[in-house]
Structure formats: C-alpha cells, structure tokens
C-alpha cells in the first residue's frame, strides 16, 4: 500500500534547540561513523531511524545502514542516495525478500539539508523525506540479528562512502508513525528529541541519539542515556554547518 498527503505540523519554536550543535562533514572516500554499540539494542521486528543530511557529491552512497554480519546483502535495513535518478532509497530486507520505497528527487550540491526517517515492522515499512510520508507493505521473511551499523558508508563493505554532512541521528525501538516523523521534521527545524513535542512522544523509546555536541574528538556521546557511544573514523570532521 502507498500513503501520502499527511500534512506537515506547525513547528514549535520554543523547543528548537540547536545551540552548540555540530554536524559531521564526510569526504566520500574514507570517513564514516561507526554505530556498532547500538546494535545489541536494535529490534529488527520493529524500530526506526531519523537523521538530517546534506549531500555534496552526486555519487551513489550510503547514508545509514544496519545489516547482519553474515549474508548481509540479504538481511539489511538501509537508506541510501541513488545518483542514477537523484532519489533516496529506503529498504527493509529479510532473508532476501525486500520492501523498498524510492523518494522524490533531491538536489545535490545546493547547500540544502534534507530530513529522512524510516520505520519498520514485520508487516510494513514507513519512510519520510522532508515531511512527506510514504508507507509500503513489507515482504515476508524472518527478521535478522543485526551485527553492524554505520552512517556514511556501507556497513557490509568498505565502499559507498557518503560525501556530505550528517546531523542529529536518532534510533528507536518502536516503529514511528507518519505523524510522529512529521513532528520530528518540525518544518525543517531540528529540536532535542529527548523532549517530547506535539505528536512526537517517543523520547523514552530512543536507543541511540547522537547530536554531535562535542565539536572535537572521535567519540560521540549518546544522548539517549543508553551509553551507545558512536565512533568517528577520523578526527577533524566536525563543522558548524547544521540544519
């Protein structure tokens, strides 16, 4: 099934808090963010991820991916940019059977930030690009045990490196609805997801939340209080360019 037309919620400026927040600037050849510590908390029966990105190069690249350690190509959850049509692909794949949605086109290199969200259950996948939500029926298959999780590169191999910025990565152990994704998008104004906001009431369901507040170093604190520290592959990736 395919659903569109959910309205974008009116933002609540009082909750917008991006002071002293940074993003990471990835070079498209070797930089990435390792999210391995959150793997044990991921439920492939149900869950969600949200993040902001800005693509600087028109090359097919991985934005976020979690996969099984073995048979990774057949057992994965991923969001990636497809340069052949300038679209974002959201995919849920269990035991080789796939549910996927391809977004509307985005413009690369125009200095624009984009919001993406994806939720999954054993019955359906929901995706969101910049406040527009789509739903697709999932293919049947046994959910897998995740073994690897990364942002800005293929978790299963050293390729598909992302050239651009990523900010505000959040992962949940519940499947967000379209309305909840729209609330997080907040008309393009990120806010602290440890605080509920309108239709967003899932702050307690965070399993990992990385805001890149340090501005230096190669470790990123987990604001969800689950201790799932992320590791940056190289130093010097912080930038003040944020949504």
C-alpha positions, 0 to 999 in steps of 0.5 A: 500500500502507498500513503501520502498527503499527511500534512506537515505540523506547525513547528514549535519554536520554543523547543528548537534547540540547536545551540552548540550543535555540530554536524559531521562533514564526510569526504566520500572516500574514507570517513564514516561513523561507526554505530556498532554499540547500538546494535545489541539494542536494535529490534529488527521486528520493529524500530526506526531511524531519523537523521538530517543530511546534506549531500555534496557529491552526486555519487551513489552512497550510503547514508545509514545502514544496519545489516547482519554480519553474515549474508548481509546483502540479504538481511539489511535495513538501509537508506541510501542516495541513488545518483542514477535518478537523484532519489533516496532509497529506503529498504527493509530486507529479510532473508532476501525478500525486500520492501523498498520505497524510492523518494522524490528527487533531491538536489545535490550540491545546493547547500540544502539539508534534507530530513529522512526517517524510516520505520519498520515492522514485520508487516510494513515499512514507513519512510519520510523525506522532508515531511512527506510520508510514504508507507509500503507493505513489507515482504515476508521473511524472518527478521535478522540479528543485526551485527553492524551499523554505520552512517556514511558508508556501507556497513557490509563493505568498505565502499559507498562512502557518503560525501556530505554532512550528517546531523542529529541521528536518532534510533528507536525501538518502536516503529514511528508513525507518519505523524510522529516523523512529521513532528520530528521534521518540525518544518525543517527545524531540528529540536532535542528529541529527548523532549517530547513535542506535539505528536512526537512522544517517543523520547523514552523509546530512543536507543541511540541519539547522537547530536554531535555536541562535542565539536572535537574528538572521535567519540560521540556521546549518546544522548539517549542515556543508553551509553551507545557511544558512536565512533568517528573514523577520523578526527577533524570532521566536525563543522558548524554547518547544521540544519 
